[in-house]
Amino acid sequence: MVLLAFGYICYYLLDIPTYKLINKDRNITMHIHFIAIGGAAMHNLAIALHKKGYQVTGSDDEIFDPSRSRLNQYGLLPPEYGWFPHKINQDIDVIILGMHARKDNPELLKAQELQLKVYSYPEYLYEQCKDKKRIVIGGSHGKTTITSMVMHVLKKLDYQFDYMVGAQIEGFDTMVQLSHDAPIAIFEGDEYLSSPIDLRPKFHWYKPHVALLTGVAWDHINVFPTWENYVEQFKIFADSLSKNATFIWYTMDKELQDISQDLRKDIKSLAYKELPAQLKNGKSIVTFNNTSYELSVFGAHNLQNINGARMICAELGINDNDFFECISSFKGAAKRLQTLKEKKNTAVFLDFAHSPSKLKATVEAVKLQYPERKLVACMELHTFSSLNKDFLPQYKDTMAAADVAYVYFNPEVLKHKHLPAINQTLVHDAFGTNNVSVFSNTTELQKLLLQSTWENTNLLFMSSGNFSGIDFVDFSEKILK
């Protein structure tokens, strides 16, 4: 990990030139080849470029649904799995390299031998949108939701815009859209690495005109092994903004307070905080400029997210009344405190929460919204960071607000990620509260949940995975029977 961080720093200091696309005339078809097309981000970009009129091909050694079905729908599913360097030739204009590929990928090596231009995913997004007004939402939590909120409002107000977001959103066919004519591009700004040969965080590529950061909470310790190294990426991002850009930031975050004090003089700094709200019949009501609006989402973190989205939209010329009229119908992005099933006094929620800050915020939001109901919260340790025994103490007290808390991990996932083994006692002690029980067998956990009584009780699933095979929708229906 230390070597990787050192390599990242050295790579970042290199003077990497910006390449210009050839064949920009719309009547000339560009051939773009994706190495590792099956990833969520990659297959969405492939579909977006196919819709834009480019010739798109791709390869991968395995592709699972929903990527497989969606690529097949657009005629982009590779005819066979594997890597085929003999298909890489001078007729290909652009190679886009996904994180799933390795540095010794045979197609990548052939492309490098032929001196073809190899782009990372974020680099190519920037190349496509470098003449547009770019809005980038980053931070350790909430970036998908705020990006989704802005997209929701712009769509309802009939704005033309390109976008890239990390979850499926109601009303949008794909997670990426690129067009010739839209003047605006909205990007979710991820701090993870760009590609196997480009070890910069993705959001360092975008050079936004309007940027928002939600907060900084340590994540991705496999590539940012120290807190200081992780924080530095957000400082670099703030310095990467375009000239005369606007920097919007959450006022209660200590690291953002420090970053905001060291901005370039040409950058406009705007701070935001949580909107005040009232609970009425299980709904959050926000009053703004003497007008009340009933929201379709809830939780303190969403009241922060909405205010951040409002300030972005204001920078795009949208007044507050129009914003709140539109945002009141926003129901959230997939797996972001998503309501799977609900009846009179029971609801089942699904959230992407896996890092400590996300986990704590989500559990507290559900309990605060339904204080009269018992809350059963289930969390899966699934990511590299969450399964690392040195990182586990970061989860202390994060599930304290739940009445009953279950934490699950699969020992086979640790083996797959080449991580040292952990045990149930170690995990229980790390979470640090008596309401936590730990499982390493998904069958036992599912059996317990299905045998439980759900009268006046909510169930909350939190994971970037699926608890080793749970179909959440089907399971929710069984719970509510």
C-alpha positions, 0 to 999 in steps of 0.5 A: 500500500505504501508503495502504491501511494508513493507511485501515485505521488510520483505519477501525479508529478509527471507532466502528462499532456492533454490529447485532442480527439481526432475525427471530431466531425460528426459525419466521421465515425470514430471507433472506440474500444473498451478494455474491460467493458463490463463494469458499471461505469464502463458499460454505461459510458459505452452505451452513451457513446454508442447513442452519440453515434460512435462505433463502440467495441469492447472486451472483458473476461466476464460480464454479469447482469445488469451490465450483460443485459444492457450491453446486449440490448444495444448490440455491444455485448462482446461475442465471446469473453476474453482478451484478443490482442489481434483485434487491436489495430490502427483502425481504432481511434481510442482505447478506454481502459477500465479499472478491472483490467491489469497493467499486463492486459494483452490488449493494453500491451498491444495498444501501447505497442501500436502507440494508440491513445489510451484513455482512462474513464474520467480522462475521456469524460473530460475530453468529451466535455471540456468545452462545456460548463462542468459541475462536479460533486465530490466528497466521501459521502452523499455525492451520488445523491446530490448529483442525482438531485441536481439532475432531477431538477434540471430534467424537470426544468427542461435543461439540456445537460450531459451527466455521469452518476454512480447509481441508476436514477428514476427517469434516466435510462443510463448512468452516463449521457454525452451529447454534441449540444448540451452546454452543461455537464454534471459529474459525480466526482469519485476519489478512487483511481482512474485506471491501472496505469493512471493512479490519479483520483478520477475527480482530479481530471474534471477541472470544474467550473462549479464544484461541491464537496460534502465532507472528508471521511477516510475511505479506500485505505488500499490506495490511500493508506494514511489519513493525510494522504487521503485528505490531500486528494481533496486539497488537490481537487480544490486547486484543480478548479477552473479559473473563476470557479465556484467552490461549495462546501459543507460548513460543519466539516473540519477538513473542508473548513481548512481547505476553504481557507487555502483556495486560490483568490479567483475562486468563489467560496460558498458554504452550506449547512443542513436545512431545518425541517419538521416531521409531520405524519412521517414526512419531512417538511422544509420551510424556505422563504416562507413557503413549505415543501413536503419532501420525498426523502428524509434524514439529516444527511439528505437535508444537507444534500438538498441545500448543497444541490440548491446552491449548485442550481442557483449557480446555474440560474435556477431560483429557490422556488423552482428548485424546491418545487422540483426537489419535492418529488425526488425519491432518491437514487438506487440503493441510497436509502431506497424504500424497497417495500412498505406497509402500514407500520413496517418498511424495508430500506436499502442503502449503499452505506459501507463506510463508517460515516455513511453507516452512522448517518443512515442508521440515525436517519431511519431511527429519527424519521420513525422513532416509534418503530423498532429498527433492525439494521443489517450491515455487510462488511464487503469493501477492502477498507471495511474488511481490513482489521486495522480499519475496523475500529473506525466503526465504533458506535456507528450502529448505536442508534439501531435497536438491533444491529446485525453485521455480516461478513463472508470469510471467502471475500477476505480470501478473494481480496487477499486480506488477513482473516477476521473473526466475529469477536474482533468485529463485535469489539470494533463496533463497540455496542451491545446491540450488535450481533455478528454473522459470517453465514448468510443462511443463518442471518436470513433465517433469523430475519425471516423468523422475526416479528416485524410488527411496528418494525423497520428493516434496514439493509446496508451494503455495497454487495448483496449479503452473499446472494440476497435478492433484496426485493424478493426478501422484502416481500417475504418479510412483509407477508 
